[in-house]
Amino acid sequence: MNGAVPPEEDRRKWLLAVLFTALTCLLLIRPGGFGYDIDDWARWTDYIAQNGLAHVYGSGSNYLPLWLYVLAGFASFFEDAQQIREQIHLLKAIVLVFDFAIVFGVASLLDRYGISRFRSLWLLCNIAFLYITLYWGQVDSFFTAFVVLSFVAAVNGKPEIAAALAAFGLAAKLQAIVFIPPLALIVLVSQWRSPRRLGTSLLSFATPLVLVCVPFLAAGTFRQLRGVVTGSVGFHAVISKNAFGMWSVLMPGADLGSIPDANRAFGLSYQRWGLLVFAIQYSLLFVWMFLALQSRERLLADRERFAHFCLAFGLIPLGFFLFPTEMHERYIYPALPFFALFAMLTGRKGLFAALCVAQFANIEIVLQATILGPFLQQFAGWKLAVLFIGIYLVASARIWRNLAGDVAGWQGSVFRTARSGHLAFGILLAGVPLFGSLAPYFWSQLQRPRIEGEHVLLSSLTASKAEFGFEKPRINESWEGGPIRLAGLAYSSGLGMHSWCRMTYRVPSGSRFFRSVIGLADSAQTCAEASVVFRVLNQEHSPLFESALLRPGSKPQLIEVALTGVTAVTLEVTDGGDGRDCDHANWGEPAFMLRGR
């Protein structure tokens, strides 16, 4: 921990600490997580058990094959769908293996520079690092482990192993594609005088990709797999899926999960603008890595320089999270190991700590799995986005400053040009919050009706009965989290439901009618499968009101239901007969009106 090479006894103590942490993590595994993802794992696993791995895309799966192989292996331990669903949370134990694989990869690089492996516990004993596996139930560490281990193999001069691991990462999740060019650059620079090893590295990369596709080729379902790959861009065709990046600052307060990224500004779609900004950022990073690798021996011998190289690698997923549209809240995860390496190698922990705080806050705002969830949900997303942007600006400034003065000749000319580009990019990025605060953002929307007169808000009452088929409804927030939103308007009170769902309330004495704004939630407006029907029933379950079938594009509507002789009402949301996918329904400011309107 003081920088000296640890003795063998110290390494054994580190291993014991890792094993103790692993046991603790296993004991913390519990059912639950993000409902949609957990439901997908169970559904796809059962489908594989019934129909075989090669036909899994008939279930609607949108994941690449390597994770589906894991589900196929998991399915072999259970006899039926009920057992699979009851034990699906045990998948977290499998994914934990890859969290620990990342830590072992990081520890091996610390060994290279004579730093105690105990520093790797900064990453392992970190809620921001383990949250996605233990709480969310997602598999981001699955592909990230292959990326990190590929990076370790590449810098250690093992190009074939690096190439194979990179291929497995890509076969696990398409998101890994952003790492392939810089990993290839490391291999190319180290082996450019050995065409034979470059050839074997290329073969090592291609072979795993072909092998994972063999069952699909043999069964004639490869076209479905290809469709998943080509359909990845545009699968969630909205500005953001709860990733608090650049767009959260450009459009503060907007529900980015309901705005199509096909919308245009200044001649380009939001999607194209996001990809353009990411391409600029990515190109500048690639130039920096290319220049840093021109003296590979010094890069690997100089701990400070190598630490900045790790930081540059971490800026790749950070930029991928910040700039393109359609990003999820979890996509910052692969940056954590590389920012951690920078902190461990230099002892400067500020950037890593800030990234951990920001990443934890982003995902906890969505899932709310800890006691901090309700507090963090009050935190404006654009403020968190400013923190992410600040981390990016500080980290990128550090890597360019570290390389300054060490390049000359044509390399110096390239460096100065690229650094000027980085400076211009940084100035524009730093100006994003100012632009967001000044840019007007108008919505075509239903005006929020004013509640005048004496009334009782439904959210102030306790339901006498609650029934639901998927997950329980939420009070004063949408089912996916965040404010109740209909056509861009946020409502301070209401119910967020997912079909099917029923909530029964006793009618307060003196109530004349029930009033609410109803509609398909903004979060479901881009999902073609979304369809809901709203009903208000009396104490005898006779309908007092029934809406038409509401689909994406249906306008919210204000309803007023007379309550003469009614002692209890049931608010019900059902699907449109085409399944429950995306059936997010909101009741905006529901109230029992005593007098007035």
MOLIN-V819846 format. One line per field, one symbol per residue. psi: psi as a letter, one per 40 degrees, with the letter a starting at -180 (. if undefined). burial: I if it has 16 or more other ideal C-beta (glycine too) atoms within 10 Angstrom, else O. Layout:
# MOLIN-V819846
psi: ???
burial: ???
This chain:
# MOLIN-V819846
psi: eeeihiiddddddddddddddddddddehiiiahddddddddddddddddeideedeeeeifiidddddddddddeeididdddddedeeddddddddddddddddddddddefhheddeedddfhdddeddddddfifdeddddddddddddddefgddddddddddddedhddedeedddddddddddedegdddddddddddddddddeedddddefedddddddddedhedgfidigehgadddddgheigeeehheeiihfeiidddddddddddddddddddddddedgddddddhddddddddddddeddddddddiieiideeededdddddddddddeheddddddddddddddddddfeieedddddehhddddddddddddddddddddddeheeiiadddddddddddddddddddddedddddddhihiihihhhihhhihihhdeeihheihiidciiiihfiideiiihhhfehhhdiahhihiiihhhihhihehdihhihiihideedehdehhihiihiaeefhhdihiihhihehiiihihhifheheiihhhhiieefieheghhhhhfhihhdia.
burial: OOOOOIOOOOIOOIOOIIOOIIOOIOOOIOOOIIOOOIIIIIIIIIIIIOOOIIIIIOIOIIIIIIIIIIIIOIIOOIOOIOOIIOOIIOIIOOIIOIIIIIIIIIIOIIOOIOIIIIIIIIIIOIOIIIIIIIIIIIIIIIIIIIIIIIIIIIIOOIIIIIIIIIIIIIIIIIIIOIIIOIIIIIIOIIIOOOOOIIOOIOOIIOOIOOOIIOIIOOOOIIOIIOOIOOOIOOOIIIIIIIIIIIIIIIIIOIIIIIIOIOOOOOOOIIIIIIIOIIOIIIOIIIIIIIIIIOIOOOIIOIOOIIIIIIIIIIIIIIIIIIIIIIIIIIIIIIIIIIIIIIIIIIOOOOIIOIIIOIIIIIIIIIIIIOOOOOOIIOOOIIOIIIIIIIIIOOIIOIIIOIIOOIIOOOOOOOIOOIIOOIOOIIOOIOOIIOOIOOOOOOOOOIOIOOOOOOIIOIIOIOIOOOOOOIOOIIIOIIIIIIIIIIIIIIIOIIIIIIIIIIIIIOIOOOIIIIIIIIIIIIIIIIIOIIIIIIIIIIOOOOOIIOIOOIIOOIOIOOIOIOIOOIOOIIIIIIIIOOOIOIIIIIIIIIIIIOOOO
